Amino acid sequence: MAVVSVQDLLEAGVHFGHNVSRCNPKMKPYIYGKRDKIHIIDLRKTIEGLIRAYHVVAEVASNPNAKILFVGTKKQAKETIFENARKCGMPYVNERWLGGTLTNLNTIRKSIKKLEELEAKDLDDPNLTKKEAAKIRRELTKLRRNLLGIVELDRVPDLLIIVDPKKEKNAVAEARKLGVPIVALVDTDCDPDPIDFPIPCNDDAIRSVRLIIGYLAEAVREGQKRSLDKQIYATKTKEKEKKEEAAAKERPASRRPSVRPRIRPTVKPVASASPDDGDEKPAEENKE
């Protein structure tokens, strides 16, 4: 498990919140104090949220074929979301959240299919006019910008990781509707109630977002490693069982021990006593 120290959080500016006037009252439990009308986030709460989120993300990622969707469309998060999601091999949205990305996934899949069809076209085909080729290029650029990160998203994800749920309110609403758990970086102007695993932190500083998202991406990779270890162990166990079965078949069959037939004991019939038997005397008496 990766470790984030308080010093790392301080250097990244994770503790800086928003102006006091922009504070959401529901974030008060996560606020340590204020300085120059700027709220200071309690880093103890940040570390607690980080550790809890780390274990949740690793547990979800340890399941085979798990899908964790990274979402962050604000300028400070775009590049970080792109880099970490690609490293983990997970889908991401860093340009624009299309309405119905989760609740109307079938329609989104149709748009992705259209993107694949356009990419398969040869734009240097002499049969295409310059105007047609330019139109296809514009459409390709638009589709790539909005859909490139979710091309592999063929079902509802198992978990969402969101930067600034206030800005990504549509993603939060769709996830809540479908019951998808949410891990989110929440600043002092956010509402933490719809978030299952909030991480109170500064979601406006690039260094802060990079530190927290990098930590969660490390949790994804750890979960994937656990899943791989489970698969390797299961494969080795199956191979071992097959070898044992093959060895058992090759081994000569032991002779079956002979079983002696069961002989019933013969019972001699008891002679019935005659009436004269009582008059007979023992031989010893006759000798006398």
PASEBA-1860 file (N, C-alpha, C; in nm, 3 decimals):
! residues 288
1> MAVVSVQD> 0.085/-0.120/0.000/0.000/0.000/0.000/0.087/0.125/0.000 ~ 0.060/0.216/-0.093/0.134/0.342/-0.099/0.101/0.428/0.023 ~ 0.198/0.507/0.065/0.182/0.590/0.184/0.197/0.737/0.144 ~ 0.101/0.819/0.187/0.108/0.963/0.165/0.125/1.030/0.300 ~ 0.231/1.105/0.314/0.259/1.170/0.443/0.192/1.307/0.448 ~ 0.181/1.360/0.569/0.125/1.494/0.588/0.211/1.597/0.518 ~ 0.343/1.574/0.517/0.434/1.667/0.450/0.405/1.674/0.301 ~ 0.378/1.560/0.240/0.344/1.558/0.097/0.215/1.636/0.071
9> LLEAGVHF> 0.118/1.620/0.159/-0.009/1.691/0.143/0.010/1.842/0.157 ~ 0.092/1.881/0.253/0.118/2.025/0.274/0.190/2.086/0.154 ~ 0.291/2.016/0.104/0.367/2.069/-0.010/0.281/2.081/-0.135 ~ 0.182/1.992/-0.150/0.094/1.998/-0.266/-0.020/2.097/-0.249 ~ -0.033/2.155/-0.129/-0.141/2.252/-0.106/-0.277/2.189/-0.094 ~ -0.281/2.065/-0.047/-0.408/1.993/-0.034/-0.498/2.058/0.070 ~ -0.438/2.128/0.167/-0.514/2.181/0.281/-0.586/2.312/0.252 ~ -0.560/2.374/0.138/-0.624/2.503/0.107/-0.764/2.482/0.051
17> GHNVSRCN> -0.862/2.547/0.116/-0.999/2.541/0.067/-1.036/2.667/-0.009 ~ -1.166/2.694/-0.018/-1.214/2.812/-0.089/-1.234/2.927/0.010 ~ -1.275/3.038/-0.045/-1.309/3.154/0.036/-1.423/3.119/0.132 ~ -1.419/3.181/0.249/-1.520/3.151/0.351/-1.661/3.172/0.298 ~ -1.680/3.270/0.213/-1.814/3.301/0.162/-1.868/3.192/0.069 ~ -1.780/3.107/0.015/-1.823/3.002/-0.078/-1.838/2.866/-0.010 ~ -1.824/2.863/0.121/-1.824/2.736/0.193/-1.963/2.671/0.193 ~ -1.964/2.541/0.173/-2.087/2.463/0.188/-2.098/2.421/0.335
25> PKMKPYIY> -2.209/2.451/0.402/-2.220/2.418/0.546/-2.197/2.271/0.578 ~ -2.226/2.182/0.483/-2.209/2.039/0.507/-2.062/1.997/0.512 ~ -1.972/2.088/0.473/-1.829/2.057/0.476/-1.763/2.099/0.607 ~ -1.838/2.153/0.700/-1.781/2.199/0.827/-1.706/2.091/0.904 ~ -1.754/1.965/0.906/-1.678/1.862/0.979/-1.538/1.838/0.923 ~ -1.514/1.882/0.799/-1.384/1.858/0.736/-1.293/1.980/0.740 ~ -1.338/2.088/0.804/-1.261/2.213/0.806/-1.190/2.228/0.939 ~ -1.061/2.259/0.932/-0.979/2.276/1.053/-0.992/2.418/1.108
33> GKRDKIHI> -0.993/2.515/1.017/-1.000/2.655/1.059/-0.998/2.745/0.937 ~ -0.964/2.872/0.958/-0.956/2.964/0.845/-0.839/3.059/0.865 ~ -0.785/3.107/0.753/-0.674/3.201/0.755/-0.694/3.299/0.640 ~ -0.698/3.426/0.672/-0.718/3.531/0.571/-0.842/3.501/0.485 ~ -0.951/3.466/0.553/-1.080/3.439/0.487/-1.075/3.318/0.393 ~ -0.975/3.232/0.412/-0.964/3.107/0.334/-0.974/2.990/0.432 ~ -1.061/2.898/0.402/-1.077/2.782/0.489/-0.958/2.688/0.475 ~ -0.918/2.628/0.587/-0.810/2.530/0.591/-0.873/2.393/0.617
41> IDLRKTIE> -0.845/2.299/0.529/-0.902/2.163/0.540/-0.822/2.083/0.643 ~ -0.894/2.008/0.723/-0.831/1.922/0.824/-0.766/1.803/0.754 ~ -0.633/1.798/0.755/-0.560/1.693/0.684/-0.579/1.556/0.748 ~ -0.618/1.553/0.874/-0.647/1.423/0.936/-0.768/1.358/0.868 ~ -0.867/1.440/0.837/-0.985/1.390/0.765/-0.947/1.349/0.622 ~ -0.854/1.426/0.564/-0.808/1.392/0.429/-0.742/1.256/0.426 ~ -0.653/1.230/0.522/-0.583/1.102/0.527/-0.680/0.988/0.554 ~ -0.777/1.011/0.643/-0.878/0.908/0.669/-0.956/0.874/0.541
49> GLIRAYHV> -0.998/0.978/0.470/-1.072/0.956/0.345/-0.987/0.887/0.240 ~ -0.858/0.924/0.234/-0.767/0.862/0.137/-0.750/0.713/0.163 ~ -0.727/0.678/0.289/-0.705/0.537/0.324/-0.830/0.455/0.295 ~ -0.946/0.509/0.333/-1.072/0.439/0.309/-1.095/0.420/0.158 ~ -1.073/0.527/0.081/-1.092/0.520/-0.064/-0.993/0.424/-0.128 ~ -0.870/0.423/-0.076/-0.766/0.334/-0.132/-0.811/0.189/-0.123 ~ -0.859/0.148/-0.006/-0.901/0.009/0.013/-1.021/-0.024/-0.074 ~ -1.114/0.070/-0.087/-1.233/0.046/-0.170/-1.194/0.029/-0.317
57> VAEVASNP> -1.110/0.119/-0.366/-1.068/0.114/-0.507/-0.991/-0.015/-0.534 ~ -0.899/-0.052/-0.445/-0.820/-0.174/-0.464/-0.910/-0.297/-0.463 ~ -1.011/-0.298/-0.376/-1.103/-0.412/-0.368/-1.184/-0.426/-0.497 ~ -1.233/-0.313/-0.550/-1.310/-0.317/-0.674/-1.222/-0.360/-0.790 ~ -1.100/-0.306/-0.797/-1.009/-0.337/-0.907/-0.960/-0.482/-0.904 ~ -0.969/-0.548/-0.788/-0.923/-0.687/-0.778/-1.020/-0.785/-0.842 ~ -1.141/-0.739/-0.873/-1.237/-0.826/-0.941/-1.202/-0.836/-1.090 ~ -1.216/-0.955/-1.149/-1.185/-0.969/-1.293/-1.275/-0.879/-1.378
65> NAKILFVG> -1.214/-0.817/-1.479/-1.287/-0.730/-1.574/-1.355/-0.612/-1.505 ~ -1.297/-0.561/-1.397/-1.354/-0.446/-1.327/-1.341/-0.320/-1.414 ~ -1.441/-0.233/-1.404/-1.441/-0.105/-1.478/-1.450/0.009/-1.377 ~ -1.348/0.094/-1.375/-1.347/0.211/-1.288/-1.334/0.334/-1.379 ~ -1.432/0.421/-1.375/-1.436/0.536/-1.463/-1.380/0.660/-1.393 ~ -1.274/0.718/-1.452/-1.215/0.842/-1.402/-1.284/0.960/-1.470 ~ -1.328/1.057/-1.390/-1.399/1.172/-1.444/-1.339/1.301/-1.389 ~ -1.299/1.389/-1.480/-1.246/1.520/-1.441/-1.232/1.607/-1.563
73> TKKQAKET> -1.325/1.699/-1.584/-1.325/1.780/-1.705/-1.272/1.921/-1.682 ~ -1.242/1.958/-1.557/-1.189/2.092/-1.533/-1.044/2.098/-1.580 ~ -1.000/2.217/-1.609/-0.868/2.237/-1.670/-0.756/2.177/-1.586 ~ -0.765/2.192/-1.453/-0.659/2.145/-1.364/-0.649/1.992/-1.359 ~ -0.755/1.922/-1.401/-0.758/1.777/-1.385/-0.746/1.700/-1.516 ~ -0.764/1.766/-1.630/-0.770/1.695/-1.758/-0.649/1.606/-1.784 ~ -0.532/1.664/-1.776/-0.410/1.589/-1.808/-0.385/1.477/-1.706 ~ -0.408/1.507/-1.579/-0.387/1.407/-1.474/-0.482/1.289/-1.492
81> IFENARKC> -0.607/1.315/-1.522/-0.705/1.208/-1.543/-0.664/1.123/-1.663 ~ -0.622/1.188/-1.769/-0.582/1.116/-1.890/-0.462/1.024/-1.863 ~ -0.358/1.077/-1.800/-0.236/1.000/-1.776/-0.261/0.880/-1.684 ~ -0.329/0.903/-1.572/-0.346/0.795/-1.474/-0.446/0.690/-1.521 ~ -0.550/0.731/-1.591/-0.646/0.633/-1.642/-0.581/0.545/-1.748 ~ -0.498/0.604/-1.834/-0.429/0.525/-1.937/-0.331/0.427/-1.875 ~ -0.263/0.469/-1.768/-0.168/0.379/-1.702/-0.239/0.257/-1.642 ~ -0.361/0.280/-1.594/-0.438/0.171/-1.532/-0.517/0.090/-1.634
89> GMPYVNER> -0.528/0.142/-1.757/-0.610/0.075/-1.856/-0.758/0.088/-1.829 ~ -0.798/0.201/-1.769/-0.937/0.224/-1.732/-0.999/0.335/-1.818 ~ -1.130/0.335/-1.836/-1.196/0.441/-1.912/-1.192/0.574/-1.838 ~ -1.207/0.682/-1.912/-1.199/0.815/-1.852/-1.281/0.915/-1.932 ~ -1.320/1.022/-1.865/-1.387/1.137/-1.930/-1.314/1.261/-1.882 ~ -1.245/1.330/-1.974/-1.170/1.449/-1.935/-1.200/1.570/-2.022 ~ -1.298/1.557/-2.110/-1.334/1.671/-2.196/-1.474/1.723/-2.165 ~ -1.571/1.637/-2.183/-1.710/1.677/-2.159/-1.792/1.555/-2.123
97> WLGGTLTN> -1.872/1.570/-2.018/-1.960/1.460/-1.979/-2.084/1.463/-2.066 ~ -2.100/1.362/-2.150/-2.217/1.355/-2.237/-2.336/1.304/-2.156 ~ -2.449/1.374/-2.167/-2.568/1.332/-2.094/-2.609/1.191/-2.132 ~ -2.630/1.107/-2.034/-2.668/0.968/-2.061/-2.550/0.875/-2.079 ~ -2.430/0.918/-2.041/-2.313/0.831/-2.054/-2.333/0.701/-1.977 ~ -2.403/0.708/-1.865/-2.431/0.588/-1.786/-2.575/0.541/-1.804 ~ -2.670/0.634/-1.796/-2.811/0.596/-1.800/-2.861/0.563/-1.940 ~ -2.790/0.609/-2.042/-2.830/0.582/-2.180/-2.709/0.531/-2.258
105> LNTIRKSI> -2.648/0.428/-2.203/-2.522/0.378/-2.259/-2.538/0.320/-2.398 ~ -2.655/0.266/-2.429/-2.676/0.207/-2.563/-2.661/0.312/-2.672 ~ -2.714/0.432/-2.649/-2.701/0.540/-2.747/-2.556/0.584/-2.759 ~ -2.487/0.589/-2.647/-2.345/0.626/-2.650/-2.266/0.522/-2.729 ~ -2.302/0.394/-2.714/-2.233/0.289/-2.788/-2.254/0.303/-2.939 ~ -2.371/0.353/-2.978/-2.396/0.377/-3.121/-2.302/0.485/-3.174 ~ -2.281/0.590/-3.095/-2.189/0.696/-3.135/-2.045/0.642/-3.144 ~ -2.010/0.553/-3.052/-1.875/0.492/-3.055/-1.860/0.406/-3.181
113> KKLEELEA> -1.967/0.334/-3.216/-1.963/0.253/-3.339/-1.946/0.342/-3.462 ~ -2.011/0.456/-3.460/-1.997/0.551/-3.571/-1.853/0.602/-3.579 ~ -1.792/0.629/-3.463/-1.653/0.673/-3.460/-1.562/0.566/-3.521 ~ -1.585/0.441/-3.488/-1.503/0.333/-3.542/-1.521/0.322/-3.694 ~ -1.643/0.344/-3.741/-1.667/0.338/-3.886/-1.596/0.452/-3.959 ~ -1.599/0.571/-3.901/-1.532/0.685/-3.964/-1.380/0.668/-3.965 ~ -1.327/0.609/-3.856/-1.182/0.587/-3.851/-1.137/0.483/-3.952 ~ -1.229/0.392/-3.989/-1.194/0.289/-4.087/-1.193/0.344/-4.230
121> KDLDDPNL> -1.250/0.461/-4.251/-1.256/0.519/-4.385/-1.119/0.575/-4.426 ~ -1.093/0.566/-4.555/-0.969/0.621/-4.611/-0.997/0.763/-4.659 ~ -0.945/0.861/-4.586/-0.972/1.000/-4.622/-0.894/1.045/-4.744 ~ -0.797/0.965/-4.785/-0.721/0.997/-4.906/-0.781/0.933/-5.031 ~ -0.899/0.876/-5.015/-0.967/0.814/-5.129/-0.997/0.919/-5.236 ~ -0.954/0.896/-5.360/-0.980/0.996/-5.466/-1.128/1.017/-5.495 ~ -1.211/0.919/-5.457/-1.355/0.933/-5.481/-1.420/1.034/-5.385 ~ -1.351/1.068/-5.278/-1.403/1.166/-5.183/-1.363/1.307/-5.226
129> TKKEAAKI> -1.461/1.396/-5.221/-1.429/1.536/-5.251/-1.362/1.600/-5.129 ~ -1.300/1.714/-5.150/-1.234/1.784/-5.040/-1.335/1.825/-4.932 ~ -1.452/1.862/-4.975/-1.554/1.903/-4.881/-1.599/1.786/-4.794 ~ -1.620/1.669/-4.856/-1.662/1.550/-4.781/-1.553/1.505/-4.683 ~ -1.428/1.510/-4.731/-1.317/1.470/-4.644/-1.304/1.565/-4.525 ~ -1.321/1.695/-4.549/-1.312/1.793/-4.440/-1.425/1.773/-4.339 ~ -1.543/1.740/-4.388/-1.657/1.715/-4.299/-1.632/1.593/-4.211 ~ -1.577/1.487/-4.272/-1.548/1.365/-4.195/-1.442/1.394/-4.089
137> RRELTKLR> -1.340/1.474/-4.126/-1.234/1.507/-4.030/-1.288/1.586/-3.911 ~ -1.378/1.681/-3.939/-1.438/1.759/-3.830/-1.520/1.669/-3.737 ~ -1.597/1.579/-3.797/-1.679/1.489/-3.717/-1.592/1.393/-3.635 ~ -1.483/1.347/-3.698/-1.390/1.259/-3.627/-1.327/1.329/-3.508 ~ -1.287/1.453/-3.528/-1.225/1.530/-3.420/-1.321/1.546/-3.303 ~ -1.446/1.576/-3.333/-1.546/1.595/-3.229/-1.573/1.465/-3.153 ~ -1.590/1.355/-3.228/-1.619/1.227/-3.164/-1.501/1.177/-3.082 ~ -1.380/1.196/-3.134/-1.261/1.153/-3.059/-1.248/1.230/-2.929
145> RNLLGIVE> -1.275/1.359/-2.936/-1.260/1.442/-2.816/-1.355/1.397/-2.705 ~ -1.477/1.359/-2.741/-1.577/1.326/-2.640/-1.585/1.177/-2.606 ~ -1.543/1.090/-2.698/-1.567/0.947/-2.680/-1.443/0.861/-2.671 ~ -1.326/0.918/-2.700/-1.206/0.834/-2.707/-1.177/0.765/-2.574 ~ -1.207/0.831/-2.462/-1.178/0.772/-2.332/-1.273/0.661/-2.289 ~ -1.391/0.653/-2.352/-1.490/0.553/-2.310/-1.520/0.452/-2.422 ~ -1.427/0.437/-2.514/-1.447/0.340/-2.622/-1.461/0.199/-2.566 ~ -1.385/0.168/-2.461/-1.389/0.034/-2.402/-1.496/0.020/-2.294
153> LDRVPDLL> -1.574/0.123/-2.271/-1.679/0.117/-2.169/-1.804/0.052/-2.229 ~ -1.811/-0.081/-2.218/-1.922/-0.155/-2.279/-2.033/-0.189/-2.180 ~ -2.018/-0.143/-2.055/-2.122/-0.165/-1.953/-2.108/-0.057/-1.845 ~ -2.204/-0.054/-1.755/-2.200/0.043/-1.646/-2.077/0.015/-1.558 ~ -1.998/0.115/-1.526/-1.876/0.091/-1.446/-1.909/0.047/-1.304 ~ -1.809/-0.013/-1.240/-1.825/-0.060/-1.102/-1.801/0.052/-1.001 ~ -1.730/0.158/-1.044/-1.694/0.266/-0.953/-1.660/0.390/-1.033 ~ -1.690/0.508/-0.976/-1.653/0.636/-1.037/-1.553/0.707/-0.947
161> IIVDPKKE> -1.448/0.763/-1.007/-1.354/0.850/-0.936/-1.368/0.988/-0.998 ~ -1.414/1.084/-0.918/-1.452/1.216/-0.972/-1.370/1.326/-0.906 ~ -1.326/1.420/-0.989/-1.262/1.542/-0.940/-1.367/1.654/-0.946 ~ -1.398/1.712/-0.830/-1.494/1.821/-0.818/-1.637/1.777/-0.855 ~ -1.706/1.710/-0.763/-1.843/1.666/-0.791/-1.941/1.780/-0.814 ~ -1.904/1.902/-0.771/-1.993/2.017/-0.797/-1.997/2.046/-0.946 ~ -1.883/2.040/-1.012/-1.878/2.063/-1.156/-1.933/1.942/-1.233 ~ -1.907/1.823/-1.180/-1.951/1.700/-1.248/-2.084/1.652/-1.189
169> KNAVAEAR> -2.176/1.744/-1.167/-2.304/1.708/-1.102/-2.386/1.609/-1.186 ~ -2.375/1.618/-1.320/-2.450/1.525/-1.404/-2.398/1.382/-1.388 ~ -2.265/1.368/-1.378/-2.207/1.236/-1.358/-2.250/1.179/-1.222 ~ -2.251/1.266/-1.120/-2.293/1.223/-0.986/-2.439/1.179/-0.988 ~ -2.524/1.256/-1.055/-2.668/1.224/-1.060/-2.692/1.090/-1.130 ~ -2.623/1.065/-1.240/-2.641/0.939/-1.312/-2.590/0.820/-1.230 ~ -2.478/0.841/-1.164/-2.423/0.733/-1.081/-2.516/0.700/-0.965 ~ -2.572/0.803/-0.902/-2.665/0.781/-0.790/-2.791/0.708/-0.839
177> KLGVPIVA> -2.835/0.741/-0.957/-2.955/0.679/-1.011/-2.935/0.530/-1.035 ~ -2.813/0.492/-1.078/-2.784/0.353/-1.108/-2.721/0.278/-0.991 ~ -2.697/0.350/-0.881/-2.637/0.285/-0.764/-2.490/0.256/-0.777 ~ -2.420/0.334/-0.859/-2.275/0.315/-0.876/-2.204/0.393/-0.765 ~ -2.117/0.328/-0.687/-2.045/0.400/-0.580/-1.950/0.506/-0.636 ~ -1.929/0.613/-0.557/-1.850/0.727/-0.602/-1.739/0.756/-0.503 ~ -1.618/0.771/-0.555/-1.505/0.826/-0.479/-1.477/0.963/-0.540 ~ -1.475/1.068/-0.458/-1.462/1.202/-0.514/-1.371/1.290/-0.430
185> LVDTDCDP> -1.303/1.380/-0.498/-1.223/1.485/-0.435/-1.317/1.602/-0.408 ~ -1.347/1.630/-0.282/-1.445/1.733/-0.248/-1.374/1.852/-0.182 ~ -1.399/1.970/-0.234/-1.345/2.093/-0.177/-1.448/2.153/-0.082 ~ -1.416/2.265/-0.022/-1.505/2.323/0.080/-1.634/2.381/0.022 ~ -1.644/2.390/-0.112/-1.767/2.441/-0.173/-1.856/2.329/-0.225 ~ -1.822/2.203/-0.197/-1.897/2.088/-0.248/-1.992/2.033/-0.142 ~ -2.089/1.955/-0.191/-2.182/1.885/-0.103/-2.134/1.739/-0.092 ~ -2.088/1.696/0.026/-2.035/1.559/0.037/-2.142/1.451/0.053
193> DPIDFPIP> -2.268/1.489/0.071/-2.373/1.390/0.098/-2.393/1.287/-0.013 ~ -2.395/1.328/-0.142/-2.416/1.227/-0.248/-2.295/1.138/-0.272 ~ -2.182/1.168/-0.209/-2.058/1.095/-0.234/-2.044/0.983/-0.132 ~ -2.016/0.863/-0.180/-2.001/0.749/-0.091/-1.870/0.753/-0.013 ~ -1.763/0.795/-0.081/-1.630/0.798/-0.019/-1.563/0.933/-0.051 ~ -1.598/1.037/0.026/-1.540/1.170/-0.001/-1.397/1.181/0.049 ~ -1.315/1.255/-0.026/-1.179/1.286/0.014/-1.168/1.438/0.021 ~ -1.177/1.500/0.139/-1.169/1.646/0.148/-1.029/1.695/0.110
201> CNDDAIRS> -1.024/1.778/0.009/-0.893/1.827/-0.038/-0.915/1.945/-0.133 ~ -0.806/2.004/-0.174/-0.807/2.114/-0.269/-0.818/2.056/-0.409 ~ -0.932/2.079/-0.477/-0.951/2.023/-0.611/-0.923/2.124/-0.721 ~ -0.862/2.237/-0.684/-0.830/2.340/-0.784/-0.681/2.348/-0.815 ~ -0.597/2.298/-0.726/-0.452/2.302/-0.749/-0.409/2.178/-0.827 ~ -0.328/2.199/-0.931/-0.284/2.089/-1.017/-0.204/1.986/-0.936 ~ -0.115/2.034/-0.848/-0.032/1.943/-0.770/-0.117/1.860/-0.673 ~ -0.218/1.922/-0.616/-0.307/1.850/-0.524/-0.384/1.740/-0.597
209> VRLIIGYL> -0.440/1.774/-0.712/-0.517/1.676/-0.790/-0.425/1.564/-0.837 ~ -0.304/1.599/-0.880/-0.210/1.497/-0.928/-0.172/1.400/-0.816 ~ -0.152/1.453/-0.696/-0.114/1.368/-0.583/-0.226/1.271/-0.546 ~ -0.350/1.322/-0.533/-0.462/1.238/-0.489/-0.499/1.136/-0.597 ~ -0.509/1.180/-0.721/-0.546/1.088/-0.830/-0.437/0.984/-0.851 ~ -0.311/1.025/-0.838/-0.201/0.929/-0.850/-0.209/0.822/-0.742 ~ -0.247/0.864/-0.622/-0.261/0.769/-0.511/-0.373/0.669/-0.540 ~ -0.486/0.716/-0.592/-0.598/0.627/-0.625/-0.564/0.537/-0.743
217> AEAVREGQ> -0.487/0.590/-0.839/-0.444/0.507/-0.952/-0.352/0.394/-0.905 ~ -0.271/0.424/-0.804/-0.186/0.320/-0.745/-0.272/0.210/-0.681 ~ -0.384/0.250/-0.621/-0.477/0.152/-0.564/-0.536/0.062/-0.673 ~ -0.566/0.121/-0.788/-0.619/0.042/-0.900/-0.516/-0.061/-0.945 ~ -0.392/-0.018/-0.958/-0.287/-0.111/-1.002/-0.264/-0.223/-0.900 ~ -0.273/-0.189/-0.772/-0.257/-0.292/-0.669/-0.370/-0.394/-0.678 ~ -0.494/-0.345/-0.698/-0.606/-0.436/-0.714/-0.590/-0.526/-0.836 ~ -0.541/-0.470/-0.947/-0.518/-0.549/-1.067/-0.411/-0.656/-1.042
225> KRSLDKQI> -0.311/-0.621/-0.964/-0.206/-0.718/-0.930/-0.264/-0.833/-0.847 ~ -0.352/-0.800/-0.754/-0.418/-0.905/-0.675/-0.498/-0.998/-0.765 ~ -0.570/-0.940/-0.859/-0.651/-1.020/-0.952/-0.561/-1.112/-1.034 ~ -0.447/-1.059/-1.081/-0.354/-1.140/-1.159/-0.296/-1.254/-1.075 ~ -0.262/-1.224/-0.950/-0.209/-1.328/-0.861/-0.312/-1.439/-0.838 ~ -0.440/-1.400/-0.823/-0.546/-1.499/-0.805/-0.557/-1.589/-0.928 ~ -0.549/-1.529/-1.047/-0.559/-1.606/-1.171/-0.442/-1.702/-1.185 ~ -0.321/-1.654/-1.153/-0.202/-1.740/-1.161/-0.214/-1.857/-1.064
233> YATKTKEK> -0.259/-1.828/-0.943/-0.275/-1.934/-0.841/-0.379/-2.036/-0.887 ~ -0.491/-1.987/-0.943/-0.596/-2.078/-0.990/-0.544/-2.165/-1.105 ~ -0.465/-2.105/-1.196/-0.409/-2.181/-1.308/-0.314/-2.290/-1.260 ~ -0.227/-2.252/-1.165/-0.132/-2.350/-1.111/-0.205/-2.464/-1.039 ~ -0.310/-2.430/-0.967/-0.387/-2.533/-0.896/-0.452/-2.631/-0.993 ~ -0.507/-2.578/-1.103/-0.570/-2.665/-1.203/-0.466/-2.756/-1.268 ~ -0.349/-2.699/-1.301/-0.243/-2.780/-1.362/-0.198/-2.891/-1.268 ~ -0.186/-2.858/-1.140/-0.145/-2.958/-1.042/-0.248/-3.070/-1.033
241> EKKEEAAA> -0.377/-3.034/-1.034/-0.483/-3.135/-1.027/-0.482/-3.224/-1.150 ~ -0.456/-3.165/-1.268/-0.451/-3.244/-1.391/-0.335/-3.343/-1.387 ~ -0.218/-3.296/-1.338/-0.102/-3.386/-1.329/-0.130/-3.502/-1.235 ~ -0.195/-3.472/-1.122/-0.227/-3.577/-1.026/-0.324/-3.678/-1.086 ~ -0.422/-3.631/-1.161/-0.518/-3.721/-1.226/-0.448/-3.809/-1.330 ~ -0.357/-3.747/-1.409/-0.284/-3.824/-1.511/-0.195/-3.929/-1.446 ~ -0.129/-3.892/-1.336/-0.043/-3.988/-1.266/-0.126/-4.103/-1.208 ~ -0.245/-4.072/-1.160/-0.332/-4.176/-1.105/-0.377/-4.274/-1.212
249> KERPASRR> -0.398/-4.224/-1.335/-0.441/-4.312/-1.444/-0.327/-4.402/-1.490 ~ -0.204/-4.349/-1.492/-0.088/-4.427/-1.536/-0.048/-4.533/-1.434 ~ -0.075/-4.510/-1.308/-0.039/-4.604/-1.203/-0.115/-4.735/-1.221 ~ -0.046/-4.859/-1.217/-0.118/-4.987/-1.236/-0.221/-5.009/-1.126 ~ -0.331/-5.061/-1.170/-0.441/-5.083/-1.075/-0.404/-5.195/-0.979 ~ -0.421/-5.177/-0.855/-0.389/-5.279/-0.754/-0.492/-5.392/-0.760 ~ -0.440/-5.515/-0.735/-0.531/-5.629/-0.739/-0.633/-5.621/-0.626 ~ -0.750/-5.665/-0.663/-0.855/-5.664/-0.562/-0.837/-5.782/-0.468
257> PSVRPRIR> -0.833/-5.762/-0.339/-0.813/-5.874/-0.247/-0.927/-5.976/-0.258 ~ -0.883/-6.106/-0.258/-0.983/-6.212/-0.270/-1.069/-6.218/-0.144 ~ -1.192/-6.241/-0.167/-1.288/-6.245/-0.057/-1.334/-6.390/-0.040 ~ -1.310/-6.445/0.074/-1.352/-6.582/0.099/-1.504/-6.590/0.108 ~ -1.557/-6.699/0.050/-1.704/-6.712/0.059/-1.747/-6.734/0.204 ~ -1.851/-6.676/0.233/-1.903/-6.686/0.370/-1.972/-6.820/0.389 ~ -1.923/-6.897/0.487/-1.979/-7.029/0.513/-2.068/-7.021/0.636 ~ -2.186/-7.061/0.616/-2.279/-7.059/0.728/-2.254/-7.182/0.817
265> PTVKPVAS> -2.248/-7.165/0.945/-2.226/-7.282/1.033/-2.346/-7.376/1.031 ~ -2.312/-7.508/1.021/-2.420/-7.607/1.019/-2.463/-7.639/1.161 ~ -2.585/-7.642/1.183/-2.641/-7.670/1.316/-2.703/-7.809/1.313 ~ -2.648/-7.898/1.397/-2.702/-8.034/1.404/-2.837/-8.033/1.475 ~ -2.930/-8.109/1.421/-3.062/-8.113/1.487/-3.055/-8.188/1.619 ~ -3.122/-8.139/1.716/-3.122/-8.200/1.849/-3.224/-8.313/1.850 ~ -3.176/-8.435/1.891/-3.268/-8.552/1.893/-3.372/-8.535/2.002 ~ -3.488/-8.570/1.967/-3.597/-8.554/2.063/-3.588/-8.662/2.171
273> ASPDDGDE> -3.614/-8.630/2.291/-3.603/-8.725/2.403/-3.719/-8.826/2.401 ~ -3.686/-8.960/2.411/-3.789/-9.066/2.413/-3.836/-9.089/2.557 ~ -3.954/-9.148/2.579/-4.007/-9.169/2.715/-3.924/-9.266/2.796 ~ -3.848/-9.355/2.728/-3.770/-9.454/2.802/-3.637/-9.399/2.851 ~ -3.602/-9.279/2.803/-3.471/-9.223/2.840/-3.461/-9.199/2.989 ~ -3.573/-9.177/3.053/-3.569/-9.149/3.196/-3.536/-9.272/3.279 ~ -3.561/-9.395/3.224/-3.533/-9.516/3.299/-3.389/-9.559/3.290 ~ -3.318/-9.506/3.187/-3.180/-9.545/3.170/-3.095/-9.487/3.279
281> KPAEENKE> -2.999/-9.567/3.326/-2.909/-9.522/3.431/-2.774/-9.502/3.371 ~ -2.693/-9.419/3.432/-2.561/-9.400/3.377/-2.482/-9.528/3.377 ~ -2.382/-9.532/3.288/-2.301/-9.652/3.270/-2.230/-9.688/3.397 ~ -2.188/-9.592/3.477/-2.115/-9.617/3.599/-2.201/-9.696/3.698 ~ -2.330/-9.661/3.704/-2.419/-9.729/3.796/-2.440/-9.875/3.757 ~ -2.447/-9.901/3.622/-2.465/-10.036/3.572/-2.346/-10.122/3.607 ~ -2.225/-10.062/3.603/-2.105/-10.136/3.635/-2.108/-10.179/3.781 ~ -2.159/-10.097/3.868/-2.167/-10.133/4.006/-2.262/-10.251/4.026
END
